[in-house]
Amino acid sequence: MRHDGTYVIYEIQHEQIGDNRWEFSNLDYFGYPEGFNASGRCYQETGIHGSFDYKEAKTGLKWLRKKHKDRKFRLVCVITVQKTIIMNNQFGWR
């Protein structure tokens, strides 16, 4: 995460073939739906290939399902909280 804060991020997962396990999808492999690429708002703010917008995420999921008809994809919502706490400074421990 690039900045402190609370983020609601929609990410795409796929089912691993043969073991019914769901994994976060590597979009370098499957392709980047619109809004999920490095120029998208979510990636720019957090470094995560996801979407802040549910409608955009659903469209991206449909795009991947159409492109990879032999695979199962799903949309998940990940709520992430990051808070950075300074433990020391130039004068020693606080």
DSSP file (Angstrom, degrees, kcal/mol; ACC not computed):
  #  RESIDUE AA STRUCTURE BP1 BP2  ACC     N-H-->O    O-->H-N    N-H-->O    O-->H-N    TCO  KAPPA ALPHA  PHI   PSI    X-CA   Y-CA   Z-CA
    1    1 A M              0   0    0      0, 0.0    45,-0.2     0, 0.0    46,-0.1   0.000 360.0 360.0 360.0 139.2    0.0    0.0    0.0
    2    2 A R        +     0   0    0     43,-0.4     2,-0.3     1,-0.1    44,-0.2   0.773 360.0  26.3 -89.0 -27.3    1.3    3.4   -0.9
    3    3 A H  S    S-     0   0    0     42,-0.3    -1,-0.1     2,-0.0    79,-0.1  -0.960  82.3-103.3-137.8 152.2   -0.6    5.5    1.6
    4    4 A D        +     0   0    0     -2,-0.3     2,-0.3    -3,-0.1    79,-0.2  -0.398  69.9  85.1 -67.0 150.5   -2.3    5.1    4.9
    5    5 A G  E    S-A   82   0A   0     77,-2.4    77,-2.4    -2,-0.1     2,-0.5  -0.844  77.4 -70.9 147.3 179.7   -6.0    4.8    4.9
    6    6 A T  E     -A   81   0A   0     -2,-0.3     2,-0.4    75,-0.2    75,-0.2  -0.940  46.9-171.5-108.7 128.1   -9.0    2.5    4.6
    7    7 A Y  E     -A   80   0A   0     73,-3.1    73,-2.6    -2,-0.5     2,-0.7  -0.970  20.6-156.6-126.7 134.9   -9.6    1.1    1.1
    8    8 A V  E     -A   79   0A   0     -2,-0.4     2,-0.4    71,-0.2    71,-0.2  -0.949  28.7-179.6-106.2 111.1  -12.5   -0.9   -0.3
    9    9 A I  E     -A   78   0A   0     69,-2.9    69,-3.4    -2,-0.7     2,-0.6  -0.946  23.8-147.0-122.7 130.6  -11.0   -2.7   -3.3
   10   10 A Y  E     +AB  77  51A   0     41,-3.1    41,-1.8    -2,-0.4     2,-0.3  -0.853  27.5 178.3 -94.4 123.5  -12.7   -5.0   -5.7
   11   11 A E  E     -A   76   0A   0     65,-2.6    65,-2.8    -2,-0.6     2,-0.4  -0.838  24.5-121.1-125.0 161.8  -10.3   -7.7   -7.0
   12   12 A I  E     -A   75   0A   0     37,-0.4    13,-2.5    -2,-0.3     2,-0.3  -0.868  24.7-174.0-108.7 134.7  -10.7  -10.7   -9.3
   13   13 A Q  E     -AC  74  24A   0     61,-2.7    61,-2.3    -2,-0.4     2,-0.3  -0.857   7.2-154.8-119.4 158.5  -10.0  -14.3   -8.3
   14   14 A H  E     -AC  73  23A   0      9,-2.5     9,-2.6    -2,-0.3     2,-0.5  -0.947  23.4-111.3-129.9 154.9   -9.9  -17.4  -10.4
   15   15 A E  E     - C   0  22A   0     57,-2.1    57,-0.4    -2,-0.3     7,-0.2  -0.722  33.4-120.6 -85.8 129.7  -10.4  -21.1   -9.5
   16   16 A Q    >>  -     0   0    0      5,-3.6     3,-1.1    -2,-0.5     4,-0.9  -0.509  35.5-107.5 -67.6 132.3   -7.3  -23.2   -9.7
   17   17 A I  T 34 S+     0   0    0     -2,-0.2    -1,-0.1     1,-0.2    54,-0.0  -0.433  96.2   5.7 -65.1 126.4   -7.9  -26.0  -12.2
   18   18 A G  T 34 S+     0   0    0     -2,-0.2    -1,-0.2     1,-0.1    -2,-0.0   0.182 122.7  60.6  92.4 -17.2   -8.3  -29.3  -10.5
   19   19 A D  T <4 S-     0   0    0     -3,-1.1    -2,-0.2     2,-0.2     3,-0.1   0.385  89.6-128.2-128.2   7.5   -8.3  -28.4   -6.8
   20   20 A N     <  +     0   0    0     -4,-0.9     2,-0.4     1,-0.2    -3,-0.1   0.758  60.7 140.7  55.0  28.3  -11.3  -26.0   -6.3
   21   21 A R        -     0   0    0     -5,-0.4    -5,-3.6     2,-0.0     2,-0.4  -0.860  46.2-138.1-103.3 136.5   -9.0  -23.4   -4.7
   22   22 A W  E     -C   15   0A   0     -2,-0.4     2,-0.3    -7,-0.2    -7,-0.2  -0.797  23.9-179.7 -97.2 135.4   -9.6  -19.7   -5.4
   23   23 A E  E     -C   14   0A   0     -9,-2.6    -9,-2.5    -2,-0.4     2,-0.3  -0.929  38.4 -96.4-129.6 151.8   -6.5  -17.5   -6.0
   24   24 A F  E     -C   13   0A   0     -2,-0.3   -11,-0.3   -11,-0.2     2,-0.2  -0.550  54.6-111.1 -65.9 131.4   -6.1  -13.8   -6.7
   25   25 A S        -     0   0    0    -13,-2.5     2,-1.0    -2,-0.3   -13,-0.2  -0.432  13.9-133.8 -74.9 134.8   -5.7  -13.6  -10.5
   26   26 A N    >>  -     0   0    0     -2,-0.2     4,-2.1     1,-0.2     3,-1.2  -0.776  17.8-166.5 -83.8 103.7   -2.4  -12.6  -12.0
   27   27 A L  H 3> S+     0   0    0     -2,-1.0     4,-1.9     1,-0.3    -1,-0.2   0.659  82.7  70.2 -73.8 -13.9   -3.6  -10.1  -14.6
   28   28 A D  H 34 S+     0   0    0      2,-0.2    -1,-0.3     1,-0.1     4,-0.1   0.859 110.6  35.5 -61.9 -33.9   -0.2  -10.2  -16.3
   29   29 A Y  H <4 S+     0   0    0     -3,-1.2    -2,-0.2     2,-0.1    -1,-0.1   0.914 127.6  33.4 -84.3 -48.7   -1.3  -13.7  -17.3
   30   30 A F  H  < S-     0   0    0     -4,-2.1    -3,-0.2     1,-0.2    -2,-0.2   0.731 113.5-106.0 -84.6 -23.4   -5.0  -13.2  -17.9
   31   31 A G     <  -     0   0    0     -4,-1.9    -1,-0.2    -5,-0.2    -2,-0.1  -0.202  31.4 -84.1 108.4 155.5   -5.0   -9.7  -19.2
   32   32 A Y        -     0   0    0     -4,-0.1     5,-0.1    -2,-0.1     3,-0.1  -0.850  34.4-145.8-102.4 113.6   -6.0   -6.3  -17.7
   33   33 A P    >   -     0   0    0      0, 0.0     3,-2.2     0, 0.0     4,-0.4  -0.344  47.0 -74.8 -65.6 158.8   -9.7   -5.3  -17.8
   34   34 A E  T 3  S+     0   0    0      1,-0.3    26,-0.1     2,-0.2    29,-0.1  -0.322 122.9  19.8 -56.1 132.7  -10.3   -1.6  -18.2
   35   35 A G  T 3  S+     0   0    0     -3,-0.1     7,-0.4    25,-0.0     8,-0.3   0.172 107.5  82.4  92.3 -17.0   -9.6    0.2  -14.9
   36   36 A F  S <  S+     0   0    0     -3,-2.2    -2,-0.2    13,-0.1    -9,-0.1   0.453  71.2  96.5 -97.6  -2.6   -7.5   -2.7  -13.5
   37   37 A N  S >  S-     0   0    0     -4,-0.4     3,-1.9    -5,-0.1     6,-0.4  -0.182  94.8 -89.4 -84.5 179.6   -4.2   -1.7  -15.2
   38   38 A A  T 3  S+     0   0    0      1,-0.3    -1,-0.1     5,-0.1     9,-0.1   0.712 125.6  55.4 -64.3 -21.7   -1.4    0.4  -13.8
   39   39 A S  T 3  S+     0   0    0      4,-0.1    -1,-0.3     5,-0.0     2,-0.1   0.511  86.4 108.6 -88.9  -3.1   -2.9    3.7  -15.0
   40   40 A G  S <> S-     0   0    0     -3,-1.9     4,-2.4     1,-0.1     5,-0.2  -0.341  81.5-115.1 -71.5 155.2   -6.1    3.0  -13.1
   41   41 A R  H  > S+     0   0    0      1,-0.2     4,-2.1     2,-0.2     5,-0.2   0.883 112.3  53.0 -58.4 -43.6   -7.0    5.0  -10.0
   42   42 A C  H  >>S+     0   0    0     -7,-0.4     4,-2.6     8,-0.3     6,-0.6   0.936 112.1  43.9 -61.8 -47.6   -6.8    2.0   -7.6
   43   43 A Y  H  >5S+     0   0    0     -6,-0.4     4,-1.7     7,-0.3    -1,-0.2   0.906 112.2  53.6 -65.5 -40.2   -3.3    1.0   -8.8
   44   44 A Q  H  <5S+     0   0    0     -4,-2.4    -1,-0.2     1,-0.2    -2,-0.2   0.873 118.1  35.7 -61.7 -37.5   -2.1    4.6   -8.7
   45   45 A E  H  <5S+     0   0    0     -4,-2.1   -43,-0.4    -5,-0.2   -42,-0.3   0.802 137.5  13.5 -87.1 -30.1   -3.3    5.1   -5.1
   46   46 A T  H  <5S-     0   0    0     -4,-2.6    -3,-0.2    -5,-0.2    -2,-0.2   0.643  88.5-119.8-122.5 -21.2   -2.5    1.6   -3.6
   47   47 A G  S  <<S+     0   0    0     -4,-1.7     2,-0.4    -5,-0.6    -4,-0.2   0.603  74.7 123.9  82.9  12.1   -0.3   -0.4   -6.0
   48   48 A I        -     0   0    0     -6,-0.6     2,-1.8   -10,-0.0    -1,-0.3  -0.908  66.6-130.1-110.5 132.8   -3.1   -3.0   -6.2
   49   49 A H  S    S+     0   0    0     -2,-0.4   -37,-0.4    -3,-0.1     2,-0.2  -0.601  74.0  94.6 -80.6  83.8   -4.6   -4.2   -9.5
   50   50 A G        -     0   0    0     -2,-1.8     2,-0.4   -15,-0.2    -7,-0.3  -0.707  69.5-104.7-148.0-162.7   -8.2   -3.8   -8.5
   51   51 A S  B     -B   10   0A   0    -41,-1.8   -41,-3.1    -2,-0.2   -15,-0.1  -0.998   3.6-155.3-140.5 143.1  -11.0   -1.2   -8.7
   52   52 A F  S    S+     0   0    0     -2,-0.4     2,-0.6   -43,-0.2    -1,-0.1   0.633  83.6  78.2 -82.2 -16.8  -12.6    1.1   -6.2
   53   53 A D     >  -     0   0    0      1,-0.1     4,-2.2   -43,-0.1     5,-0.1  -0.845  66.0-157.6-104.7 120.5  -15.7    1.1   -8.4
   54   54 A Y  H  > S+     0   0    0     -2,-0.6     4,-2.5     1,-0.2     5,-0.2   0.895  94.7  51.1 -62.8 -42.4  -18.1   -1.9   -8.1
   55   55 A K  H  > S+     0   0    0      1,-0.2     4,-2.0     2,-0.2    -1,-0.2   0.923 111.4  47.6 -63.4 -43.7  -19.7   -1.3  -11.6
   56   56 A E  H  > S+     0   0    0      1,-0.2     4,-2.2     2,-0.2    -1,-0.2   0.891 111.4  52.1 -62.2 -39.6  -16.2   -1.1  -13.2
   57   57 A A  H  X S+     0   0    0     -4,-2.2     4,-2.4     2,-0.2    -2,-0.2   0.900 107.8  50.6 -65.7 -41.2  -15.2   -4.2  -11.4
   58   58 A K  H  X S+     0   0    0     -4,-2.5     4,-2.2     2,-0.2    -1,-0.2   0.903 110.2  50.3 -62.9 -40.1  -18.3   -6.1  -12.6
   59   59 A T  H  X S+     0   0    0     -4,-2.0     4,-2.1     2,-0.2    -2,-0.2   0.906 110.5  49.9 -63.2 -41.6  -17.5   -5.0  -16.2
   60   60 A G  H  X S+     0   0    0     -4,-2.2     4,-2.2     2,-0.2    -2,-0.2   0.883 109.1  51.8 -63.7 -39.4  -13.9   -6.2  -15.8
   61   61 A L  H  X S+     0   0    0     -4,-2.4     4,-2.4     2,-0.2    -2,-0.2   0.920 109.6  49.2 -62.9 -44.1  -15.1   -9.6  -14.5
   62   62 A K  H  X S+     0   0    0     -4,-2.2     4,-2.1     1,-0.2    -2,-0.2   0.890 109.3  53.4 -61.6 -39.8  -17.4  -10.0  -17.5
   63   63 A W  H  X S+     0   0    0     -4,-2.1     4,-2.2     2,-0.2    -2,-0.2   0.925 110.8  45.5 -61.8 -46.0  -14.5   -9.1  -19.8
   64   64 A L  H  X S+     0   0    0     -4,-2.2     4,-2.6     1,-0.2    -2,-0.2   0.903 111.4  52.2 -66.3 -40.3  -12.3  -11.8  -18.3
   65   65 A R  H  < S+     0   0    0     -4,-2.4    -1,-0.2     1,-0.2    -2,-0.2   0.875 112.1  46.6 -62.9 -36.5  -15.0  -14.4  -18.3
   66   66 A K  H  < S+     0   0    0     -4,-2.1     3,-0.5    -5,-0.2    -1,-0.2   0.887 115.0  46.2 -71.1 -38.9  -15.6  -13.7  -22.0
   67   67 A K  H  < S+     0   0    0     -4,-2.2     2,-0.4     1,-0.3    -2,-0.2   0.843 122.9  34.0 -72.4 -35.2  -11.9  -13.8  -22.8
   68   68 A H    ><  +     0   0    0     -4,-2.6     3,-1.8    -5,-0.2    -1,-0.3  -0.675  66.3 165.7-123.4  74.3  -11.2  -17.0  -20.8
   69   69 A K  T 3  S+     0   0    0     -3,-0.5    -1,-0.1    -2,-0.4    -2,-0.1   0.686  74.0  61.7 -66.3 -18.7  -14.4  -19.1  -21.2
   70   70 A D  T 3  S+     0   0    0     -3,-0.1     2,-0.3     2,-0.0    -1,-0.3   0.473  98.6  69.1 -86.1  -2.1  -12.6  -22.2  -19.9
   71   71 A R  S <  S-     0   0    0     -3,-1.8     2,-0.5    -6,-0.2    -3,-0.1  -0.801  75.2-128.7-118.1 157.4  -11.8  -20.6  -16.5
   72   72 A K        -     0   0    0    -57,-0.4   -57,-2.1    -2,-0.3     2,-0.3  -0.918  28.9-179.1-105.9 129.1  -14.0  -19.6  -13.5
   73   73 A F  E     -A   14   0A   0     -2,-0.5     2,-0.3   -59,-0.2   -59,-0.2  -0.895   4.5-176.1-123.2 153.7  -13.6  -16.1  -12.2
   74   74 A R  E     -A   13   0A   0    -61,-2.3   -61,-2.7    -2,-0.3     2,-0.4  -0.973  23.4-121.8-144.8 161.2  -15.2  -14.3   -9.3
   75   75 A L  E     -A   12   0A   0     -2,-0.3     2,-0.3   -63,-0.2   -63,-0.2  -0.870  27.9-174.0-104.1 134.7  -15.2  -10.8   -7.8
   76   76 A V  E     -A   11   0A   0    -65,-2.8   -65,-2.6    -2,-0.4     2,-0.6  -0.934  19.7-136.1-126.1 152.9  -14.2  -10.3   -4.2
   77   77 A C  E     -A   10   0A   0     -2,-0.3     2,-0.5   -67,-0.2   -67,-0.2  -0.944  19.3-167.8-109.0 122.3  -14.3   -7.2   -2.0
   78   78 A V  E     -A    9   0A   0    -69,-3.4   -69,-2.9    -2,-0.6     2,-0.7  -0.947   6.1-159.8-113.2 123.0  -11.2   -6.6    0.1
   79   79 A I  E     -A    8   0A   0     -2,-0.5     2,-0.4   -71,-0.2   -71,-0.2  -0.912  17.2-175.5-103.9 117.4  -11.3   -4.0    2.8
   80   80 A T  E     -A    7   0A   0    -73,-2.6   -73,-3.1    -2,-0.7     2,-0.5  -0.929  11.7-167.8-119.8 135.2   -7.8   -3.0    3.8
   81   81 A V  E     -A    6   0A   0     -2,-0.4     2,-0.4   -75,-0.2   -75,-0.2  -0.984   7.4-179.0-122.2 129.8   -6.7   -0.6    6.5
   82   82 A Q  E     +A    5   0A   0    -77,-2.4   -77,-2.4    -2,-0.5     2,-0.4  -0.995   6.1 172.8-130.1 132.4   -3.2    0.7    6.8
   83   83 A K        -     0   0    0     -2,-0.4     2,-0.5   -79,-0.2    -2,-0.0  -0.975  19.8-148.1-137.3 123.4   -1.8    3.0    9.4
   84   84 A T        -     0   0    0     -2,-0.4     2,-0.5     2,-0.0   -80,-0.0  -0.786  11.7-165.3 -92.8 129.4    1.9    3.9    9.7
   85   85 A I        -     0   0    0     -2,-0.5     2,-0.4     0, 0.0    -2,-0.0  -0.967  19.8-129.4-117.3 124.5    3.3    4.5   13.2
   86   86 A I        -     0   0    0     -2,-0.5     3,-0.1     1,-0.2     8,-0.1  -0.595  23.8-177.7 -74.3 123.4    6.7    6.2   13.6
   87   87 A M        -     0   0    0     -2,-0.4     7,-1.5     1,-0.2     2,-0.3   0.710  63.8  -1.8 -96.5 -24.6    8.7    4.1   15.9
   88   88 A N  E     -D   93   0B   0      5,-0.2    -1,-0.2     6,-0.1     2,-0.2  -0.970  57.0-163.4-155.6 169.3   11.9    6.2   16.1
   89   89 A N  E >   -D   92   0B   0      3,-1.6     3,-1.7    -2,-0.3     0, 0.0  -0.726  53.7 -68.9-141.1-167.0   13.4    9.4   14.6
   90   90 A Q  T 3  S+     0   0    0      1,-0.3     3,-0.1    -2,-0.2    -2,-0.0   0.681 129.4  54.5 -66.1 -16.4   16.8   10.9   14.4
   91   91 A F  T 3  S-     0   0    0      1,-0.4    -1,-0.3     0, 0.0     2,-0.2   0.412 118.2 -97.5 -98.3   1.8   16.9   11.5   18.2
   92   92 A G  E <   -D   89   0B   0     -3,-1.7    -3,-1.6     2,-0.0    -1,-0.4  -0.667  67.4 -12.1 115.6-171.3   16.2    7.9   19.2
   93   93 A W  E      D   88   0B   0     -2,-0.2    -5,-0.2    -5,-0.2    -6,-0.1  -0.301 360.0 360.0 -68.0 145.4   13.2    5.8   20.2
   94   94 A R              0   0    0     -7,-1.5    -1,-0.1    -8,-0.1    -6,-0.1   0.413 360.0 360.0 -93.1 360.0    9.9    7.5   21.1
